[in-house]
Amino acid sequence: MIPPRISFDAEKLLFVALSLFPIVVTFSNGAHPAVVQGSNNSNPTTIAVNVGVILDLETQVGQMGLTCINMSLSDFYSSNPSYKTRLVLNVRDSKRDEVATAAAALDLIKNKQVQAILGPQGSAQADFLIHLGNKSHVPIISFSATSPSLSSIRSPYFIRAAQNDSSQVNAISAIVQAFGWREAVLIYVHNEFGEGIIPSLRDALEEVNTRVPYRSLIPPTATDDQILQELYKLMSMQTRVFIVHMLPTLGSRLFAKVKEVGMMNEGYVWILTNGITNLLSSVDSSIVTSSMQGVLGIRTYVPGTPNLDNFMVRWTTKFQQDNPSILNPTLNIFGYWAYDATQALAMAVEEMGVLNFTFNILNASTDATDLNTIGVSRNGQKLLQELGDTTFAGLTGNFSLINGQLESSTFQIVNINGNAARRIGFWTQENGLLRDLNSINTSKYSTLKSDLLSIIWPGDSTSVPKGWEIPINGKRLKILVPVKYGFEQFVMVIRDPSTNTSQVTGYCISIFQAVVEKLPYALPYELIPFAFANGTSAGSYEDMVDQVIYQKYDALVGDTTIIANRSLYVDFTLPYTESGVVMLVPYKDNKSKNAWIFLKPLTWELWLTTGCFFVFIALVVWILEHQINEDFRGPATHQFGTSFWFSFSTLVFAQRESVLSNLARFVVIVWVFVVLILTQSYTASLSSLLVVQNLQPTVTDVNQLLKSGEKVGYPRGSFVHDMLKEMKFTDSKLVPYHSVEECDALLSNGSAKGGIAAAFDEVPYIKLILSQYCNKYTTIPTFKTAGFGFVFPKGSPLVGDISGAILNVTEGPKMKEIENSWLGSTTNCLDSTASVSSNSLGLDSFWGLFLIAGAVATLALLIFVVMFVKRNWHIAASSSGTLWGKFVALGRRFYQRDFNYHTFRKGRSRDRSTVEGAKENKPVETIENMNSPPSLSSNSSQIDDVNEHGTPSAAQLPIHVEEGCPETTSLPV
């Protein structure tokens, strides 16, 4: 849709044009009569089709275009002599004037009934001309009006046989992104050509996070003084990246002044659109070599072909014939487009066939200036359709109109060195930046500077400019600082009423000063307190952030927290403090002083499991040792006491009973190892309870505060208040505090006495409190925040450098020095941020040991039972009765001594010599029937004949001697 301003100007211009119509037409026809093209135009079988041509014939582009149009028709009809149509050119000179352009078009449409118009040359001229084309259905075909404001969508009869200027904006933004420039100033001519590209260019830059802080509009007729005044304004800004969009006539004057004021030195970046680079050959070479060295540019890519080379040679000859006064003519992209556009029109007219190329006259009138007398072309719609369907291999490549204009996917990126533009790469819509078209990678879109060849920047520098600098003649940065009441260790403003000056110090200020010292350049600034005339604070932190948003100040330095809603409108540096909001609560002394402190090292599950295993091990050892070890025999109470004594005495490794069975020894070894681990762990845990001070918080969870209805504190004016409100704390439960001392007083009183049960604050403030009261309070992590950062306007180029300097400061010893100086040292305090947990040892820490001990004891018990049953199975087999009787028989055998065990055999060997020496005095029983087993029943009366210790005496044990056999007792006890 046509902007209202342009529509109004168009109507006004048309009115003026119609008023001057007779004069302009007479002059134009006199100077440039109609030209009929084609070798066979006199053939009565061909049809002449009138076509208008409107160009600025006083300009090189206009003269070049007319020559290319004539050559195109000559080549086309020479190659196709059998075609039935011939284009007849009706040339008009617009004389660089919009009024003359409109009058010439009106003449061509009314009097010549042209079927199409080639031209006009400029975007401003085309903006008015397309209205006539829409009204008369005459296609307006321009090969040089490139402004995006001229759209075939709102002007269907406008055909742009050239590239839209907006097609290059993504190539420009890719270059800016490749070098990481965060700001760029746009410099453009103040007319339709210059303004048309700006909206799409700004959008492209914003997509790569590059801000446009300023747009410099230069009138087409600007004087040198006006240009200098604008350049001086640009020099006072930080941005050093400039994107220029204008035509060479104004561009050459601009760069001459740029060089004059010193803006073509090292550190500056100049990027040209194809408005200048496509016509660079028309720029005075002295300007190029003296004032444009190191400039980057975007240029339309035209692949070299033999046909193009042949055309350039023929064009030079033809142009010099038509314009003998012009020496060393140059051909550029607009000439190629003029040649292709003319051929496309000739092909479209031929495709229409033999038609009646006339107009429908809507209203006959003798008034030559009446717009109502403009007829409507009968074939305009069909010609428009044929043009859209026309495709062929032109001078610039494949000619095809998409949405009424040429589309291009490739641009050259050039670097001006010497008197020419050196190619350093390409840009395509699909692949981004490329060194050459042979290295196309279809897998990704590149914005890497490594994909470009080496660049020589202004000032003959090979170092990439950072894109901004602090201007030498610029103002000092105005940096806002808060005025605080309490916690002045962070920012302290001392005002001198006599001089009305302020001295600003503090933790945050010292860090900022250290960061500025790390910058590789000087950064002049002044700190301005955010206060009224009487020295009181002028507002909250949000108010200070707003001052930066509105760019009333250049930065905000202070204890400003990085939070999401602020970062939407300003840029933060990297944080320079620890992050997070924590809950500060008083300690409670959890060092137990009761009589049962010795039970706390172990949980009740572990105590119970340990006791059960002592009993189990005692039972297993008794079973394994009862038959063979006299220490585990005797009365039941004796056996019970001995077994448990043995088991529990392993706690202190004081067991005196010997263990004879290998199975029992193995069980005891494993159990002693388990007991060793348990006792050592118990000792360590008990020592920590009795020796190390173990402080616990009075509150461990925020929900505990909410359920109990306790009051909590927060720093006045902080965003923490809003966080607590979101956690469902009511206003009646929120108590603000201003200083470290006030926070300590509130926590000491407690919620019941008008104080608070906990305080919520950021880590830096809490560290300041703990530096003074570290033995009274501990912290519980609550929320994550990003910490403190310095605030700058959105897109500020300082953010990156300041953030890098912050890393250098925080990673070095300077940060610790500043922290100890302002916040104090907490090296003598406990780690209050350590998490609180139980000190009791649980079963989950030792179940593996108990599993091993239990498995070993159970395995030993099973082995013993199997061996015992196998050894005494004959007793169970010889016993008559039920199964229970057999078990009873085995039980009785288990309760007896096992004299076959080696310990008893050794004892009998020692007794044998004593018995043989007493043969004279002691009768010896012999067993007459050697095959008879000992009789249990016959000697059952002797079982109870034991001494008072449960051990039979040697005299009470009758000895049976067999010839050639080992000694056996006839009655085991």
C-alpha angles and dihedrals in degrees: 000000000000113000111247093241093053093045091053092048090048093055092046091049092049090052090053091045092052091050091054094038100111093048096046094046093050092050094045095049091048095053100040116024120197115280124211114211129203136064094247100043090120091056107112090218094065126082120225114222117196115228126179126223119197116182140147094254092185091066129076092238091053094048091044091049094051091051091050091049092053092046091049094055092043092051093044098052093039088058093043108036093158095064113118099218132067126191115230112204120219106191125203129181113224091193091215089291127122092209092053089047093054093045092049092050092049090052093049093049098043102035105025098031090217115195093214140002123225105211159333105206103217133052093233091054092047092051089067098034097058090066090065090046092054092048096048098033090237113144113237107211114192124181096184109034099099104161113128089222087074102077131174088212092070092027108041093180092057114097118189106203087185139062120285110243090231091065089078099051094090090053090054093047090049090057092048091048093047092060096038099239111167099192135037132179118219117220115187143152114268101241140079092285094052100039096046096075098043101085094051092041093053091048091051092050093048090054089062092044095255116141126213104217095176141014119208114207115195118189116234089240096043117150123230090255091055091050092049092049091054093047092052088053090053091049090059091059128083097233116097100177114095127182113199124201117177141098123280095255093065093027095062091052091048095053093046088060092042089059091045095056094044099253093128092070130109114300097038125109123202121185121185127203118222089267087089104019094055087055098034091122089065093056116098107265091223089061091049095050097041106033110022105050113138095017118143121219145182115229131182109253117235114183114226116245134168089246090056093048091050091049093052091055093048092045093055091054094045094045093051089050091052095040109027092166093064115084125202097007118198129214121212142174094285090061090053091050091048090053093048094043091053092049091048090052093049091049092048093050091050091049089055090064128211105336139154101266096201139118133248107236107219099192127004115224139157092221104105092198097052111116090203089070092065107112128219120243112243092211101038096105094047092046089051090053093048091051090054090052096047117109130165142141105277134181093273095043131270111007112214131145117222115187089347098306143075117268124211129186099184133068131174120231111214137187117208110231122160112340097327143056114256117210113237100170150320137258125211130181092238103041107023116209118018134173091216136352091249090067094061111151112196093192100073147016110242128213096164120131088215087072089068129074121248116297129211106211129203111294090036089277125154093193115101109247113239090225100240141051138179103262114242092222093036129112125269115262112265105222120190120217128187125247107226136195106203128005087052089159086086099048122001121184115192111190123203107207093193094060096023089230131127133218115211122201138148145107095297093044092051091051092049091050091050090049093051089051089057093056115106091232139040116273112195113203144152127216113230119191115227094235144121123250091272091056098254121132114277096210150317130304090265089056090053092050088052089056089059092045090055088046093237086132131030097225146351119231120187144076092320116155121224106237132164102249092051093050090061090072106025137034120244126204120229111291117266098195138054114279134234144063113255136188116241113207134169121261122247118206104244096177101126115225101178128113093258097059090114090068096056100077090072130043119239091252090057092046091051094046092049092051092049091051092051089056092044093050090047090054093047093049091048092052093048095046104033098092098042108028121071089202089069098046135079132068117000093250090051093050092046093050094045094050095050092041089055094048098046094040088067086077088076096021090243100131110137099182115100120231115222105178118083090217091054091046091054091049092048093049092055092043093050088054091052091048090050092055092046095049094047092049092046091051093050093048093047090049091054090052095048102035110026116066107240113192122189128196121251089225126031103174138040091225088060089060092048094050095047093045094232122168119247133197134227135177111269114254094015128130086237087085091065091047091054091049089054088054089060097256109149123226091250089062096049119090120184123215132191107199146022092259093051092049091051092050093051093049092046092054094047128211094287093059099047096277132097136271094215141004125221117208144134122281097254092054092045090051089054091052093047091050086067102029105025094139094054104049143040133192135236117199110241115161138011119235132166097245130232121330139170115255125229133169117275111282096012110163090215093071095078096048094044091049091051091050090050089058090052091051098044092048094052136068092261092079094056091046092054092045094052091045097054107020101032130232124287097187092119093052130087119259096269093185093061114116118252119236140158119280095206117110114233138203091256088071095054108026089107092060092048090048091055094046093047093047092050093048093046092048092050090049092051092049091051093049092050093049093045094051092046092050095047101033092113089065092055091043094052092047113098123213136049131342088260089057090055091052089050090052091051089047092054090049091051091053091056126081119267101230090179089070112105095242091062093044090055089051093051092049089057091049095048096074089050092052094048091051090055097050092112091060102029124060116226123220117220127196112235097189104055094180094059117097119231114278115239095189096051092056101034091111090065095059093084093046096103133128123256092270092058094254121117116235121240092243091056095056109085111214121221115199124201125193111251093355133099118264117267133181115243091213118031115204 
